[in-house]
Amino acid sequence: MKFGIIISTNEPEMVWNAFRFGVTALNSNHNVKVFLINKGVEVEDIPSEKYNIKEQIDMFIKNKGQILACGTCLKLRQKEGANICPISTMKDLLKLVEESDKIITFG
């Protein structure tokens, strides 16, 4: 199955759980893509001692998960892009939705 995960928050527990779900799905031989939008483009900068978000993101990437980030949302935050993913557009989000069997949103 193909899962599309849309993350639109920078709330630590929610982002951590989104990537935990993604890793679990990848480990069960599903294809998973994440699209970061709104505050979700800030995932690399979320401070949290309780939730190891970086560890989950690293496992997601290691297991061949793909991450895309909204270019407009990055520009609004004066960011040039995330180290973990390419800058993307609404057309990329549309393609993710069209090709996914299921869409899960966090945020």
C-alpha angles and dihedrals in degrees: 000000000000117000126194115199119196116197116191101162140072093207104132101222093046094049091045091052092046091057092041088057090047092051091048091051092048090050087054090056098258124136113243133188125180123206117199115208136163110357088350090085087072094068094116091055100048110124114215133150092184100050120046097212094164091057091053093047091049091050090047092054093041089055091053099260115154125224126198126184130205108250094206091052090050092050092050087058092045091245122141096208142298123278089229101054147023123259108260141186140223087266088061090050090049090051091049090052093046095050097041124094090205134018121207121189128202116191 
